[in-house]
């Protein structure tokens, strides 16, 4: 084969963004499976933590907890409505 033709073949094998990569070089979905599984485990752990904290947190509301906090001063009147 001539040198010129070999150069053309090499140029055809490489694309405009560099050399062509085979499926082996880029990897397959199974290569990313551990990352996907770990991401799913992390998301499940976070969601279960939020749910467990809502279900297991002590809830004993009383008037002192429900009152608005104003720097330790007990409010004398109800606060005005929100500005719109």
C-alpha positions as CSV (number, residue, x, y, z in Angstrom):
1,X,0.0,0.0,0.0
2,X,1.2,3.4,-0.7
3,X,2.2,5.8,2.0
4,X,-0.4,8.3,0.9
5,X,-3.2,5.8,1.1
6,X,-2.1,4.7,4.6
7,X,-2.3,8.3,5.7
8,X,-5.8,8.5,4.3
9,X,-6.8,5.4,6.2
10,X,-5.3,6.7,9.4
11,X,-7.1,10.0,8.9
12,X,-10.4,8.2,8.3
13,X,-10.0,6.2,11.5
14,X,-9.7,9.4,13.5
15,X,-12.6,11.7,13.7
16,X,-12.7,15.5,13.9
17,X,-12.4,15.4,17.7
18,X,-9.4,13.0,17.8
19,X,-9.0,9.3,17.3
20,X,-12.0,7.1,17.1
21,X,-12.6,5.2,20.3
22,X,-13.9,1.7,20.4
23,X,-16.6,0.4,22.7
24,X,-14.0,-1.2,24.8
25,X,-12.2,2.1,25.4
26,X,-15.4,4.0,26.4
27,X,-16.8,1.2,28.6
28,X,-20.3,-0.1,28.8
29,X,-23.2,0.4,31.2
30,X,-22.0,-2.5,33.4
31,X,-18.9,-0.5,34.1
32,X,-21.0,2.2,35.6
33,X,-23.3,-0.1,37.5
34,X,-21.5,0.1,40.9
35,X,-21.7,3.9,40.7
36,X,-25.4,3.8,39.9
37,X,-26.1,1.3,42.7
38,X,-24.1,3.4,45.2
39,X,-26.1,6.5,44.2
40,X,-29.3,4.7,44.7
41,X,-28.2,3.5,48.2
42,X,-27.2,7.0,49.2
43,X,-30.5,8.5,48.0
44,X,-32.5,5.8,49.8
45,X,-30.5,6.4,53.0
46,X,-31.2,10.1,52.9
47,X,-34.9,9.6,52.3
48,X,-35.2,7.0,55.0
49,X,-33.3,9.3,57.5
50,X,-35.7,12.1,56.8
51,X,-38.7,9.9,57.2
52,X,-37.4,8.3,60.4
53,X,-36.6,11.6,62.0
54,X,-40.2,12.8,61.3
55,X,-41.7,9.6,62.7
56,X,-39.4,9.2,65.8
57,X,-39.0,12.9,66.8
58,X,-40.8,13.7,70.1
59,X,-43.8,16.0,69.5
60,X,-45.2,17.6,72.6
61,X,-46.6,21.0,71.5
62,X,-47.7,23.5,74.2
63,X,-48.5,27.2,74.3
64,X,-45.0,28.3,75.0
65,X,-43.6,26.4,72.0
66,X,-46.4,27.7,69.7
67,X,-45.9,31.3,70.7
68,X,-43.8,33.6,68.5
69,X,-40.3,34.2,69.9
70,X,-39.4,37.9,70.2
71,X,-36.0,38.1,71.9
72,X,-37.3,36.6,75.1
73,X,-40.0,39.3,75.5
74,X,-43.5,38.0,75.9
75,X,-45.7,39.6,73.2
76,X,-48.5,41.8,74.5
77,X,-50.7,41.8,71.4
78,X,-51.0,39.7,68.3
79,X,-48.6,40.6,65.6
80,X,-50.0,42.5,62.6
81,X,-50.8,40.7,59.4
82,X,-48.1,40.1,56.8
83,X,-47.3,43.0,54.4
84,X,-48.5,42.2,50.9
